Amino acid sequence: MFRFREIKKGFSIIEMLVVVAVIVILTAILLIDYGSIKQQLALRRAANQFGQDIRATQGLALGTAEYQCSSPPGASGGFGICVGKDCFSSGCGNNCALMYSVFANCWKKGGDPYDFDVNPGGQKDEVLRTINLEPNLKICQRYDANCDGLVNLFDSIYIRSYADAHPSATCQAPDWCEGADTNRDGVVRTSGGSSDLVSGKSQSTVVFEFPGPTTNFGGTPSYSVSGEVMQDFRIIISNNPAKARDVSVNSAGLIEIK
């Protein structure tokens, strides 16, 4: 009887040690992964916020009250949301991929009436609101492959590097081969008619115009999928571009978050 109690007591101690070990291991796993979980939640919040801001901008164009522009004087033709370096009349320094703007489409002359324009002589669109992302996040238009807020030679270098490192990659939303698939055809190419190497303006806009509102795209050209005209934007974790959310808008004004 005494011997049985000793054995039972021994098992109880072993069971307790096992339970303590499991708790310690699970706690360690949670602590190690806490930073990643926190970033993923921030990424989801940012994508949802961006989608809500697009809807709110669309709602401005549905409103009955007109926005009175100061230069040139008169009513705005609509409202837009803008991503990229050229979206800020006061400049954005090194923070161009860390924020985006909502603007009144006051100036519609020139080559692209749906760009965000700041023209010599004072004519310009007017920023209504600037939205800053949470720390360690970036937002980028399609042609800004390396997500620094600019469209320049470094994007082509980034695309070539990705193509060399991943020659058989298949691209899809939300990360689009970490941004290298700029034409959204599912493959990263550096030559031919379907090349992803691009040059263009450092901005991409979605503008909702009175009445309706109708949906228009400026800056980075729109693209088509199965006959549907659309534009999209990536929001990424700065140190891990494969962790991304994709926010797309089609010509009917429908918004999708992936």
MOFEN-V580822 format. One record per backbone hydrogen bond with DSSP energy under -0.5 kcal/mol. NH is the residue of the N-H (numbers start at 0). CO is the residue of the C=O. Records with the same first field share a line. If there is no record, write none. Layout:
NH->CO ; CO
//
This chain:
4->0
5->1
6->2
7->3
8->4
9->5
10->6
11->7
12->8
13->9
14->10
15->11
16->12
17->13
18->14
19->15
20->16
21->17
22->18
23->19
24->20
25->21
26->22
27->23
28->24
29->25
30->26
31->27
32->28
33->29
36->32
37->33
38->34
39->35
40->36
41->37
42->38
43->39
44->40
45->41
46->42
47->43
48->44
49->45
50->46
51->47
52->48
53->49
54->50
55->51
56->52
57->53
58->54
59->55
60->56
61->57 ; 58
62->58 ; 59
67->65
68->66 ; 73
70->71
73->68
75->66
76->104
78->207
79->102
80->205
81->100
82->203
83->95
84->148
85->201
86->83
87->84
88->86
90->87
94->91
97->94
99->130
100->81
101->128
102->79
103->125
104->77
105->103
107->105
114->111
116->114
118->122
121->118
123->70
124->116
125->103
126->124
127->101
128->101
130->99
131->129
132->97
136->133
137->235
138->96
139->233
141->231
143->140
144->142
146->143
151->149
154->151
155->151
156->152
157->153
158->154
159->155
160->156
161->157
162->158
163->159
164->160
165->161
168->165
170->168 ; 185
175->171
178->174
179->176
180->175
181->179
183->180
188->186
194->191
195->188
202->200
203->82
204->217
205->80
206->215
207->78
208->206 ; 213
209->76
212->208
213->208 ; 210
214->250
215->206
217->204
219->202 ; 217
222->229
224->227
227->224
228->226
229->222
230->248
232->246
233->139
234->244
235->137
236->239 ; 242
237->135 ; 235
239->236
242->239
243->241
244->234
246->232
247->245 ; 255
248->230
249->253
250->228
252->249
255->247
257->245
//
